[in-house]
Amino acid sequence: MTSAVPDSVMLGRGFYSEHSQAQREAARAADAWLVEAALTVPLPAAPTPVLIGDFGCAGGANEIAPMAEAIDALRSRDAAAPIEVAHTDLPENDFGPLFALLRGPRGYPAGRGEVYPHVVGRTLYGPLFPAGRLHLGWSSITLHWLSTAPTTVPGRVYSNLLTEAEAAPFRTRAEEDWRRFLAERARELVPGGELVLVAGASEPDRTSGAEGLFTMIEEQLAALVGAGTLRAGESEKIFYPTWNRTPDEWRAPLAESGFDLLADELSATDDAITYDATAPGFAERYTPFVRAITERPFFRWLDGDRSPAEREAVTEAFYAGLAERMAADPRAAACRWHVESLRLRRSTR
């Protein structure tokens, strides 16, 4: 019996927001494109509000600044336009920290009238809005997450470390998910509406920049099994359900899905800089980031007969051991994330 927590839900109660600096750094690659899109997309006739969709909001800390910039760009075109911002994530997501940010002084509604934020608790690999209702879409560091892991590979937890044969089901699921996302957004967008998307990616040689960290993770999980802390059957179920598409994989279905590619770029962001791998205490700074993105995908698979105290002991043993490995070799642990940025326009043809 397993927990009902889905693979891709991030740690709640503000933990993910507090420890997601790497995600914000990566998403900056497309901030300017979001503003350009907001200055270009068709605006509806009054009194219909402009609708911005934010796909994969998690705790919301990384959504506030981009949404503020998009709203200001839209308002430079029509100062009186009412604007809705729909933040979407899985229904099990903790939306509480987002609401707290929105009602505080940092929230983008502060000082901006006629702005109406709300949330949609549904997967982004399905319908979210009525047809022809969406004007502008944004997604930052979400679309490399799969709808679900199609299988597991004992001893492996990361798709970029798999053999070609092992990786095949994940590649297929990633293609299906991407096409479904595009099909739904094409249905929802007005003609000429735009998406600005930033997500984890791979170089054409299938390297993502996170192989060193996930090798350490695999080694630490194996060590826990060897020590009897983690059961072999539990370990075999653990997988990080992502697929970092290559640029060709990102681009392949765009035209047939109804989109014009306005811009794309493969870039990188270095956690060795963000978390300063050259200074003492790197592992203490980096472990909370790793924990925020891995704890729920990994440890939902602990057996149902474990008590809360046992579950906590296994989890703490994993992150304590991983921190020791990262402290011993910070440069190998620090990810140099490859990031794909896309600016897409709903075709008017």
C-alpha positions as CSV (number, residue, x, y, z in Angstrom):
1,M,0.0,0.0,0.0
2,T,1.4,3.4,-1.0
3,S,0.8,7.0,-0.2
4,A,-1.7,8.9,-2.3
5,V,0.8,11.7,-3.0
6,P,1.3,12.1,-6.7
7,D,4.8,11.9,-8.2
8,S,5.3,15.5,-9.0
9,V,3.9,17.4,-6.1
10,M,6.5,19.6,-4.4
11,L,6.9,20.0,-0.6
12,G,4.3,22.4,0.8
13,R,4.0,24.8,3.7
14,G,6.3,27.2,1.9
15,F,9.3,24.8,1.9
16,Y,9.6,24.6,-1.9
17,S,9.1,28.3,-2.3
18,E,11.9,29.0,0.2
19,H,14.3,26.6,-1.5
20,S,13.7,27.1,-5.2
21,Q,16.3,29.7,-6.1
22,A,17.7,27.5,-8.8
23,Q,14.3,27.3,-10.6
24,R,13.9,31.1,-10.6
25,E,17.4,31.6,-11.9
26,A,16.7,29.1,-14.7
27,A,13.4,30.7,-15.6
28,R,14.9,34.2,-16.0
29,A,16.1,33.1,-19.5
30,A,12.5,33.8,-20.8
31,D,11.4,36.7,-18.6
32,A,11.9,39.2,-21.5
33,W,9.9,37.0,-23.9
34,L,7.0,37.0,-21.5
35,V,6.9,40.8,-21.5
36,E,7.2,40.8,-25.3
37,A,4.3,38.4,-25.6
38,A,2.2,40.5,-23.3
39,L,2.9,43.5,-25.6
40,T,1.7,41.5,-28.6
41,V,-1.1,39.1,-27.8
42,P,-4.7,40.1,-28.9
43,L,-6.7,41.7,-26.2
44,P,-10.4,41.0,-25.8
45,A,-13.1,43.6,-26.1
46,A,-14.4,45.0,-22.8
47,P,-15.7,43.8,-20.4
48,T,-14.1,40.4,-21.1
49,P,-10.9,40.1,-18.9
50,V,-7.5,39.2,-20.2
51,L,-6.7,35.7,-19.0
52,I,-3.1,34.7,-18.2
53,G,-2.5,31.0,-17.4
54,D,0.4,30.0,-15.1
55,F,1.1,26.3,-15.6
56,G,2.7,24.6,-12.6
57,C,2.7,27.2,-9.8
58,A,3.8,25.1,-6.8
59,G,4.2,27.4,-3.8
60,G,4.0,30.6,-6.0
61,A,7.2,32.3,-4.9
62,N,8.7,32.2,-8.5
63,E,5.4,33.3,-10.1
64,I,5.0,36.7,-8.5
65,A,7.6,38.7,-10.5
66,P,6.9,37.3,-13.9
67,M,3.2,37.8,-13.5
68,A,3.7,41.3,-12.3
69,E,5.8,42.1,-15.4
70,A,3.2,40.5,-17.7
71,I,0.4,42.5,-16.1
72,D,2.3,45.8,-16.3
73,A,3.0,45.1,-20.0
74,L,-0.6,44.4,-20.7
75,R,-1.6,47.5,-18.8
76,S,0.7,49.6,-20.9
77,R,-1.6,48.8,-23.8
78,D,-4.9,49.1,-21.9
79,A,-4.8,50.7,-18.5
80,A,-8.3,49.7,-17.6
81,A,-8.3,46.1,-18.8
82,P,-9.4,43.6,-16.2
83,I,-6.9,40.8,-15.8
84,E,-7.4,37.3,-14.5
85,V,-4.4,35.2,-13.5
86,A,-5.1,31.5,-13.3
87,H,-2.4,29.6,-11.4
88,T,-2.6,25.9,-12.1
89,D,-1.2,22.8,-10.4
90,L,-2.2,19.3,-9.3
91,P,-5.1,19.3,-6.9
92,E,-2.9,17.9,-4.1
93,N,-0.6,21.0,-4.4
94,D,-0.4,23.2,-1.4
95,F,-1.8,26.4,-2.7
96,G,-1.7,28.1,0.7
97,P,1.7,29.8,0.4
98,L,0.6,31.2,-3.0
99,F,-2.5,32.8,-1.5
100,A,-0.4,34.2,1.4
101,L,2.0,35.8,-1.1
102,L,-0.8,37.2,-3.2
103,R,-2.4,39.0,-0.3
104,G,0.9,40.5,0.9
105,P,2.8,43.5,-0.2
106,R,4.9,41.5,-2.6
107,G,1.9,40.1,-4.4
108,Y,1.3,41.4,-7.9
109,P,-2.3,42.5,-7.0
110,A,-0.8,45.1,-4.6
111,G,-1.1,48.5,-6.2
112,R,-2.8,47.1,-9.3
113,G,-6.5,47.3,-9.6
114,E,-8.8,45.0,-11.5
115,V,-6.5,42.0,-11.1
116,Y,-8.2,38.7,-10.2
117,P,-6.0,35.7,-9.3
118,H,-7.4,32.3,-8.8
119,V,-6.2,28.7,-8.9
120,V,-7.1,25.6,-11.0
121,G,-6.4,22.2,-9.4
122,R,-5.9,20.0,-12.4
123,T,-3.0,18.5,-14.3
124,L,-1.6,20.6,-17.1
125,Y,-1.8,17.5,-19.3
126,G,-5.5,18.0,-19.7
127,P,-8.1,20.7,-20.1
128,L,-7.9,23.8,-17.9
129,F,-10.0,26.5,-19.6
130,P,-12.8,26.9,-22.0
131,A,-12.0,27.0,-25.7
132,G,-10.7,30.3,-27.0
133,R,-10.5,31.8,-23.5
134,L,-6.8,32.0,-22.9
135,H,-4.7,35.0,-24.1
136,L,-1.2,34.4,-22.6
137,G,0.4,31.3,-21.0
138,W,3.5,30.9,-18.9
139,S,5.2,27.8,-17.4
140,S,8.5,27.9,-15.6
141,I,10.5,24.7,-14.8
142,T,7.5,22.3,-14.9
143,L,7.1,20.7,-18.3
144,H,9.9,18.3,-17.9
145,W,7.8,16.5,-15.2
146,L,5.9,13.6,-16.6
147,S,2.2,12.9,-16.0
148,T,3.3,9.7,-14.4
149,A,6.4,7.4,-14.6
150,P,5.5,4.7,-17.0
151,T,7.8,2.1,-15.3
152,T,10.7,1.9,-12.9
153,V,14.2,0.6,-13.3
154,P,15.7,-1.0,-10.2
155,G,18.9,0.8,-9.1
156,R,18.1,3.9,-11.3
157,V,16.1,6.9,-10.4
158,Y,16.8,9.4,-13.3
159,S,16.0,9.0,-16.9
160,N,19.2,10.6,-18.2
161,L,21.2,7.8,-16.5
162,L,19.2,5.0,-18.3
163,T,20.3,3.0,-21.3
164,E,18.5,3.6,-24.6
165,A,16.3,0.5,-24.1
166,E,15.5,1.4,-20.5
167,A,14.7,5.0,-21.5
168,A,12.3,4.1,-24.3
169,P,9.0,4.1,-22.2
170,F,10.0,7.4,-20.6
171,R,10.6,9.0,-24.0
172,T,7.3,7.8,-25.3
173,R,5.4,9.1,-22.2
174,A,7.2,12.5,-22.6
175,E,6.2,12.8,-26.2
176,E,2.6,11.9,-25.4
177,D,2.5,14.4,-22.5
178,W,4.0,17.2,-24.6
179,R,1.5,16.6,-27.4
180,R,-1.4,16.6,-25.0
181,F,-0.2,19.8,-23.4
182,L,0.1,21.5,-26.8
183,A,-3.3,20.2,-28.0
184,E,-5.1,21.5,-24.9
185,R,-3.4,24.9,-25.0
186,A,-4.1,25.3,-28.7
187,R,-7.8,24.7,-28.0
188,E,-7.8,27.2,-25.1
189,L,-5.8,30.0,-26.7
190,V,-7.3,32.7,-28.8
191,P,-5.8,32.8,-32.3
192,G,-2.6,34.8,-32.0
193,G,-2.4,34.0,-28.2
194,E,1.1,33.0,-27.0
195,L,2.8,30.6,-24.6
196,V,6.2,31.3,-23.0
197,L,7.6,28.1,-21.6
198,V,10.8,27.3,-19.7
199,A,11.7,23.7,-18.7
200,G,14.5,21.3,-18.0
201,A,16.2,20.0,-21.1
202,S,19.0,17.9,-22.4
203,E,21.7,18.6,-24.9
204,P,21.5,16.6,-28.1
205,D,23.8,14.0,-26.5
206,R,21.1,13.4,-23.8
207,T,23.0,15.0,-20.9
208,S,20.9,17.2,-18.6
209,G,23.6,18.6,-16.3
210,A,22.2,16.8,-13.3
211,E,23.8,13.4,-13.8
212,G,26.4,14.0,-11.0
213,L,23.7,14.7,-8.4
214,F,21.5,11.8,-9.3
215,T,24.4,9.4,-9.4
216,M,25.0,10.4,-5.7
217,I,21.3,9.9,-5.0
218,E,21.4,6.4,-6.5
219,E,24.5,5.6,-4.4
220,Q,22.9,6.9,-1.2
221,L,19.7,4.9,-1.8
222,A,21.8,1.8,-2.4
223,A,23.7,2.4,0.8
224,L,20.4,2.6,2.8
225,V,19.3,-0.7,1.3
226,G,22.6,-2.2,2.2
227,A,22.3,-0.9,5.8
228,G,18.7,-2.3,6.1
229,T,17.2,1.2,6.6
230,L,15.4,1.2,3.2
231,R,13.7,-2.0,2.0
232,A,14.8,-3.3,-1.4
233,G,11.2,-3.4,-2.6
234,E,10.8,0.2,-1.6
235,S,13.9,1.3,-3.4
236,E,12.9,-0.4,-6.6
237,K,9.8,1.8,-6.8
238,I,11.6,5.1,-6.4
239,F,12.0,7.1,-9.6
240,Y,12.3,10.8,-10.3
241,P,9.5,11.1,-12.9
242,T,11.0,13.6,-15.4
243,W,12.2,13.6,-19.0
244,N,14.5,16.4,-20.1
245,R,13.7,16.7,-23.8
246,T,16.3,17.6,-26.3
247,P,15.7,20.8,-28.4
248,D,14.5,18.6,-31.3
249,E,12.1,16.8,-29.0
250,W,10.7,20.1,-27.9
251,R,10.3,21.4,-31.4
252,A,9.1,18.3,-33.2
253,P,5.3,18.6,-32.7
254,L,4.9,22.3,-32.7
255,A,3.6,23.1,-36.2
256,E,1.2,20.1,-36.4
257,S,-0.1,21.1,-33.0
258,G,-1.1,24.5,-34.3
259,F,1.8,26.7,-33.1
260,D,4.3,29.0,-34.7
261,L,7.7,28.9,-33.1
262,L,8.7,32.6,-32.5
263,A,11.9,31.9,-30.5
264,D,13.7,29.1,-28.7
265,E,17.0,28.8,-26.9
266,L,18.9,26.1,-25.0
267,S,20.7,27.7,-22.1
268,A,22.2,26.6,-18.7
269,T,22.2,27.7,-15.1
270,D,24.9,26.6,-12.7
271,D,23.9,25.7,-9.1
272,A,27.6,25.9,-8.2
273,I,27.2,29.6,-8.6
274,T,23.7,29.9,-7.2
275,Y,24.6,28.0,-4.0
276,D,28.4,28.8,-4.1
277,A,30.0,25.4,-4.3
278,T,33.4,27.0,-3.5
279,A,32.4,28.2,0.0
280,P,32.1,26.1,3.2
281,G,28.6,24.9,4.0
282,F,27.6,24.2,0.4
283,A,25.9,20.9,1.3
284,E,23.9,22.6,4.0
285,R,22.7,25.2,1.5
286,Y,22.0,22.7,-1.3
287,T,20.3,19.9,0.5
288,P,17.1,21.8,1.2
289,F,16.8,22.5,-2.6
290,V,17.3,18.8,-3.4
291,R,14.9,17.8,-0.7
292,A,12.2,20.2,-1.9
293,I,12.1,18.5,-5.3
294,T,12.7,14.9,-4.4
295,E,11.2,14.1,-1.0
296,R,7.6,13.5,-2.1
297,P,8.4,11.8,-5.4
298,F,10.8,9.4,-3.6
299,F,9.4,8.6,-0.2
300,R,5.7,8.3,-1.1
301,W,6.9,4.7,-2.0
302,L,7.7,3.7,1.6
303,D,5.6,0.7,2.6
304,G,2.2,1.4,4.1
305,D,3.0,-0.6,7.3
306,R,5.7,1.9,8.3
307,S,4.9,4.2,11.2
308,P,5.3,7.9,10.8
309,A,8.4,7.7,13.0
310,E,9.9,5.1,10.7
311,R,9.1,7.1,7.6
312,E,10.7,10.1,9.1
313,A,13.8,8.1,10.1
314,V,14.3,6.7,6.6
315,T,13.9,10.2,5.0
316,E,16.3,11.9,7.4
317,A,18.9,9.1,7.0
318,F,18.7,9.6,3.2
319,Y,19.2,13.4,3.3
320,A,21.9,13.2,6.0
321,G,23.9,10.7,3.9
322,L,23.4,12.6,0.7
323,A,24.6,15.8,2.4
324,E,27.8,14.0,3.3
325,R,28.3,12.9,-0.3
326,M,27.7,16.4,-1.6
327,A,30.1,17.9,1.0
328,A,32.8,15.6,-0.2
329,D,32.5,16.6,-3.8
330,P,30.5,19.9,-4.2
331,R,31.4,20.4,-7.9
332,A,30.1,17.0,-8.9
333,A,26.9,17.5,-6.9
334,A,26.0,20.9,-8.2
335,C,23.8,20.7,-11.2
336,R,24.4,22.7,-14.3
337,W,20.8,22.5,-15.5
338,H,20.1,22.7,-19.2
339,V,17.0,24.7,-19.9
340,E,14.9,25.0,-23.0
341,S,13.0,28.3,-23.5
342,L,10.2,28.5,-26.1
343,R,8.0,31.4,-27.3
344,L,5.0,30.0,-29.2
345,R,2.1,31.7,-30.9
346,R,-1.2,30.0,-31.6
347,S,-1.4,29.9,-35.4
348,T,-3.9,32.0,-37.1
349,R,-3.8,29.9,-40.3
